[in-house]
């Protein structure tokens, strides 16, 4: 499991999203003080953990990774809109870009998982065609 690059991508993405539980968004306001952010962060973290643990079911793993990337992108867009709407020029901290990094890592993981799935399918096809020839 840990020897695959997509597992590292998913683990880093999970750590970045989970770190948002303990970080502040702007000033003394934390991400988890606003309950919609809290729900999204919990859901994204659970999807990433699910994608990490379902390494034997690659198609399901790709789907959960892509869903996690989409939800994380929605969270990042919501943070950007929240930043623009706030008129008193708040200074956002570095963890405000963690979702963007997690989206990039999730997409890279999904591509690597799909590449593994295609490799397994092609090798299975080669094995089955060699058995038929005998």
Backbone as CSV, one residue per row, in Angstrom:
resi,resn,N_x,N_y,N_z,CA_x,CA_y,CA_z,C_x,C_y,C_z
1,UNK,0.821,-1.189,0.000,0.000,0.000,0.000,0.868,1.257,0.000
2,UNK,1.823,1.370,0.894,2.609,2.599,1.030,3.682,2.735,-0.034
3,UNK,3.910,1.698,-0.827,4.934,1.800,-1.853,4.416,2.515,-3.096
4,UNK,3.149,2.781,-3.192,2.571,3.472,-4.342,2.601,4.985,-4.128
5,UNK,2.858,5.710,-5.210,2.952,7.161,-5.118,1.588,7.783,-4.829
6,UNK,0.510,7.154,-5.317,-0.808,7.716,-5.070,-1.180,7.660,-3.592
7,UNK,-0.649,6.699,-2.870,-0.902,6.629,-1.436,-0.256,7.800,-0.726
8,UNK,0.933,8.168,-1.146,1.585,9.340,-0.566,0.819,10.614,-0.885
9,UNK,0.346,10.730,-2.125,-0.458,11.901,-2.494,-1.709,11.989,-1.632
10,UNK,-2.397,10.866,-1.472,-3.623,10.861,-0.666,-3.333,11.136,0.805
11,UNK,-2.227,10.596,1.319,-1.878,10.830,2.727,-1.552,12.297,2.976
12,UNK,-0.826,12.921,2.062,-0.495,14.338,2.229,-1.751,15.197,2.107
13,UNK,-2.627,14.862,1.149,-3.874,15.608,0.994,-4.752,15.470,2.240
14,UNK,-4.801,14.270,2.797,-5.570,14.048,4.020,-4.993,14.843,5.183
15,UNK,-3.675,14.861,5.282,-3.031,15.624,6.366,-3.281,17.118,6.214
16,UNK,-3.254,17.617,4.990,-3.505,19.038,4.781,-4.927,19.426,5.168
17,UNK,-5.888,18.607,4.763,-7.282,18.910,5.097,-7.519,18.725,6.594
18,UNK,-6.939,17.693,7.177,-7.107,17.471,8.620,-6.435,18.571,9.440
19,UNK,-5.382,19.165,8.913,-4.712,20.255,9.625,-5.608,21.483,9.738
20,UNK,-6.589,21.578,8.866,-7.499,22.728,8.918,-8.372,22.713,10.169
21,UNK,-8.500,21.556,10.808,-9.237,21.494,12.077,-8.567,22.350,13.147
22,UNK,-7.256,22.458,13.071,-6.497,23.085,14.149,-5.950,24.460,13.783
23,UNK,-6.220,24.928,12.574,-5.661,26.201,12.115,-6.725,27.288,12.077
24,UNK,-6.261,28.517,12.053,-7.155,29.664,11.959,-7.277,30.116,10.514
25,UNK,-8.468,30.588,10.177,-8.730,31.087,8.832,-8.225,32.517,8.690
26,UNK,-8.675,33.370,9.562,-8.272,34.773,9.541,-8.333,35.297,10.967
27,UNK,-7.262,35.885,11.408,-7.240,36.392,12.771,-7.400,35.269,13.774
28,UNK,-8.413,35.402,14.627,-8.682,34.375,15.626,-9.849,33.471,15.242
29,UNK,-10.316,33.565,14.018,-11.449,32.769,13.560,-10.927,31.457,12.988
30,UNK,-11.386,30.344,13.546,-10.937,29.043,13.047,-11.889,28.540,11.962
31,UNK,-11.428,27.575,11.214,-12.254,26.991,10.167,-13.450,26.252,10.760
32,UNK,-13.268,25.644,11.901,-14.327,24.820,12.477,-15.327,25.631,13.293
33,UNK,-15.126,26.926,13.426,-16.097,27.738,14.155,-17.350,27.998,13.328
34,UNK,-17.240,27.889,12.005,-18.375,28.041,11.099,-18.796,26.646,10.674
35,UNK,-19.989,26.209,11.050,-20.358,24.799,10.908,-20.394,24.286,9.476
36,UNK,-20.757,25.084,8.440,-20.657,24.509,7.081,-19.221,24.152,6.687
37,UNK,-18.273,24.975,7.099,-16.868,24.625,6.860,-16.513,23.335,7.596
38,UNK,-16.979,23.222,8.821,-16.703,22.035,9.628,-17.247,20.775,8.952
39,UNK,-18.481,20.848,8.454,-19.088,19.686,7.796,-18.297,19.310,6.552
40,UNK,-17.923,20.308,5.742,-17.153,20.020,4.538,-15.786,19.443,4.868
41,UNK,-15.127,19.977,5.863,-13.799,19.481,6.235,-13.886,18.039,6.737
42,UNK,-14.893,17.746,7.543,-15.079,16.369,8.029,-15.368,15.426,6.861
43,UNK,-16.253,15.831,5.962,-16.611,14.991,4.822,-15.411,14.747,3.904
44,UNK,-14.639,15.774,3.638,-13.459,15.629,2.778,-12.421,14.725,3.434
45,UNK,-12.219,14.904,4.731,-11.266,14.063,5.448,-11.698,12.601,5.422
46,UNK,-12.979,12.344,5.647,-13.481,10.969,5.609,-13.352,10.359,4.215
47,UNK,-13.621,11.143,3.174,-13.462,10.625,1.808,-12.005,10.300,1.500
48,UNK,-11.095,11.150,1.954,-9.678,10.871,1.729,-9.218,9.628,2.489
49,UNK,-9.691,9.470,3.712,-9.338,8.273,4.486,-9.940,7.034,3.829
50,UNK,-11.163,7.150,3.324,-11.790,6.036,2.617,-11.001,5.682,1.362
51,UNK,-10.534,6.693,0.643,-9.731,6.432,-0.557,-8.393,5.796,-0.185
52,UNK,-7.845,6.177,0.952,-6.584,5.574,1.399,-6.742,4.102,1.745
53,UNK,-7.870,3.751,2.327,-8.038,2.386,2.831,-8.633,1.423,1.807
54,UNK,-9.143,1.914,0.697,-9.738,1.024,-0.304,-8.799,0.841,-1.490
55,UNK,-7.555,0.551,-1.212,-6.564,0.426,-2.271,-6.747,-0.832,-3.104
56,UNK,-7.520,-1.786,-2.638,-7.741,-3.007,-3.412,-8.864,-2.835,-4.442
57,UNK,-9.715,-1.855,-4.234,-10.837,-1.587,-5.149,-10.515,-0.272,-5.854
58,UNK,-9.738,-0.366,-6.924,-9.178,0.835,-7.550,-10.221,1.745,-8.184
59,UNK,-11.256,1.200,-8.794,-12.269,2.041,-9.428,-13.014,2.852,-8.369
60,UNK,-13.365,2.215,-7.265,-14.008,2.921,-6.155,-13.063,3.958,-5.564
61,UNK,-11.792,3.621,-5.482,-10.796,4.548,-4.953,-10.679,5.785,-5.841
62,UNK,-10.710,5.599,-7.151,-10.663,6.743,-8.068,-11.895,7.611,-7.882
63,UNK,-13.045,6.993,-7.761,-14.288,7.760,-7.609,-14.305,8.556,-6.306
64,UNK,-13.890,7.951,-5.215,-13.871,8.690,-3.954,-12.823,9.798,-3.980
65,UNK,-11.714,9.563,-4.662,-10.680,10.590,-4.767,-11.175,11.768,-5.593
66,UNK,-11.848,11.501,-6.689,-12.380,12.584,-7.523,-13.484,13.344,-6.782
67,UNK,-14.352,12.629,-6.072,-15.387,13.292,-5.282,-14.765,14.163,-4.201
68,UNK,-13.728,13.664,-3.559,-13.021,14.452,-2.560,-12.389,15.693,-3.181
69,UNK,-11.826,15.542,-4.373,-11.227,16.700,-5.052,-12.280,17.746,-5.394
70,UNK,-13.452,17.295,-5.852,-14.517,18.242,-6.184,-15.025,18.983,-4.953
71,UNK,-15.216,18.261,-3.852,-15.664,18.912,-2.620,-14.601,19.857,-2.071
72,UNK,-13.346,19.467,-2.199,-12.271,20.327,-1.732,-12.173,21.583,-2.596
73,UNK,-12.393,21.436,-3.883,-12.411,22.599,-4.773,-13.571,23.526,-4.424
74,UNK,-14.714,22.955,-4.086,-15.861,23.761,-3.656,-15.535,24.509,-2.355
75,UNK,-14.860,23.841,-1.435,-14.451,24.502,-0.191,-13.497,25.654,-0.479
76,UNK,-12.545,25.440,-1.379,-11.598,26.498,-1.719,-12.317,27.666,-2.379
77,UNK,-13.256,27.384,-3.273,-14.020,28.458,-3.911,-14.829,29.226,-2.879
78,UNK,-15.400,28.502,-1.920,-16.167,29.151,-0.870,-15.265,30.043,-0.015
79,UNK,-14.055,29.593,0.261,-13.114,30.417,1.013,-12.731,31.679,0.247
80,UNK,-12.562,31.547,-1.072,-12.228,32.719,-1.887,-13.391,33.714,-1.893
81,UNK,-14.613,33.213,-2.058,-15.780,34.093,-2.026,-15.909,34.748,-0.662
82,UNK,-15.673,33.996,0.386,-15.725,34.545,1.744,-14.670,35.641,1.928
83,UNK,-13.513,35.447,1.335,-12.450,36.443,1.405,-12.840,37.713,0.651
84,UNK,-13.470,37.551,-0.523,-13.855,38.709,-1.336,-15.014,39.469,-0.698
85,UNK,-15.984,38.733,-0.157,-17.169,39.369,0.418,-16.824,40.159,1.674
86,UNK,-15.866,39.670,2.444,-15.469,40.358,3.664,-14.798,41.667,3.266
87,UNK,-15.400,42.773,3.654,-14.943,44.062,3.182,-13.862,44.732,4.011
88,UNK,-13.578,44.226,5.189,-12.628,44.917,6.053,-11.203,44.388,5.916
89,UNK,-10.864,43.843,4.752,-9.523,43.365,4.424,-8.916,42.434,5.472
90,UNK,-9.523,41.264,5.682,-8.900,40.320,6.616,-7.647,39.708,6.010
91,UNK,-6.739,39.365,6.848,-5.511,38.714,6.392,-5.687,37.219,6.623
92,UNK,-5.801,36.476,5.531,-5.956,35.042,5.641,-4.594,34.410,5.871
93,UNK,-4.586,33.343,6.635,-3.355,32.635,6.942,-3.060,31.596,5.858
94,UNK,-1.900,31.006,5.942,-1.451,30.005,4.965,-2.417,28.827,4.845
95,UNK,-3.030,28.343,5.923,-3.946,27.198,5.767,-5.142,27.472,4.857
96,UNK,-5.363,28.695,4.458,-6.469,28.985,3.542,-6.200,28.425,2.145
97,UNK,-4.945,28.106,1.822,-4.631,27.515,0.518,-4.420,26.004,0.614
98,UNK,-4.573,25.428,1.795,-4.454,23.980,1.947,-5.434,23.223,1.053
99,UNK,-6.700,23.674,0.915,-7.604,22.938,0.022,-7.126,22.922,-1.426
100,UNK,-6.534,24.007,-1.890,-6.030,24.039,-3.264,-4.909,23.017,-3.459
101,UNK,-4.021,22.925,-2.492,-2.953,21.928,-2.558,-3.527,20.512,-2.492
102,UNK,-4.554,20.333,-1.659,-5.188,19.010,-1.545,-5.881,18.616,-2.844
103,UNK,-6.478,19.583,-3.553,-7.114,19.281,-4.840,-6.067,18.801,-5.836
104,UNK,-4.949,19.493,-5.895,-3.877,19.109,-6.819,-3.383,17.700,-6.498
105,UNK,-3.184,17.413,-5.216,-2.715,16.087,-4.809,-3.760,15.005,-5.089
106,UNK,-5.040,15.324,-4.873,-6.099,14.355,-5.160,-6.173,14.032,-6.650
107,UNK,-6.035,15.042,-7.485,-6.074,14.808,-8.932,-4.866,13.974,-9.362
108,UNK,-3.698,14.279,-8.821,-2.516,13.484,-9.148,-2.679,12.046,-8.684
109,UNK,-3.288,11.842,-7.510,-3.525,10.491,-7.002,-4.523,9.746,-7.880
110,UNK,-5.587,10.425,-8.296,-6.588,9.776,-9.144,-5.972,9.350,-10.474
111,UNK,-5.127,10.175,-11.033,-4.470,9.811,-12.296,-3.544,8.605,-12.108
112,UNK,-2.816,8.569,-10.992,-1.914,7.443,-10.730,-2.698,6.153,-10.466
113,UNK,-3.811,6.264,-9.752,-4.648,5.085,-9.489,-5.219,4.559,-10.798
114,UNK,-5.695,5.456,-11.646,-6.263,5.025,-12.919,-5.195,4.397,-13.815
115,UNK,-3.982,4.937,-13.776,-2.886,4.339,-14.546,-2.598,2.920,-14.058
116,UNK,-2.635,2.706,-12.735,-2.460,1.357,-12.197,-3.586,0.424,-12.651
117,UNK,-4.800,0.943,-12.651,-5.943,0.127,-13.075,-5.803,-0.266,-14.542
118,UNK,-5.383,0.654,-15.385,-5.182,0.328,-16.798,-4.061,-0.686,-16.986
119,UNK,-3.010,-0.572,-16.172,-1.917,-1.535,-16.246,-2.385,-2.933,-15.843
120,UNK,-3.181,-3.023,-14.797,-3.708,-4.313,-14.350,-4.634,-4.906,-15.400
121,UNK,-5.471,-4.069,-15.998,-6.382,-4.562,-17.038,-5.617,-5.068,-18.253
122,UNK,-4.582,-4.353,-18.661,-3.830,-4.785,-19.839,-3.060,-6.070,-19.560
123,UNK,-2.506,-6.194,-18.366,-1.795,-7.430,-18.048,-2.767,-8.599,-17.913
124,UNK,-3.955,-8.353,-17.415,-4.964,-9.421,-17.341,-5.392,-9.840,-18.733
125,UNK,-5.515,-8.875,-19.623,-5.900,-9.189,-20.989,-4.809,-10.011,-21.673
126,UNK,-3.550,-9.660,-21.425,-2.451,-10.424,-22.014,-2.405,-11.846,-21.474
127,UNK,-2.635,-11.998,-20.168,-2.630,-13.326,-19.572,-3.768,-14.181,-20.114
128,UNK,-4.948,-13.579,-20.233,-6.088,-14.356,-20.721,-5.945,-14.718,-22.190
129,UNK,-5.319,-13.859,-22.999,-5.130,-14.201,-24.400,-4.056,-15.270,-24.572
130,UNK,-3.051,-15.312,-23.708,-2.034,-16.351,-23.806,-2.587,-17.699,-23.359
131,UNK,-3.524,-17.719,-22.441,-4.147,-18.968,-22.012,-5.036,-19.538,-23.096
132,UNK,-5.693,-18.664,-23.858,-6.581,-19.137,-24.917,-5.806,-19.774,-26.070
133,UNK,-4.576,-19.326,-26.297,-3.784,-19.847,-27.397,-3.295,-21.255,-27.118
134,UNK,-3.156,-21.640,-25.885,-2.651,-22.973,-25.538,-3.697,-23.970,-25.773
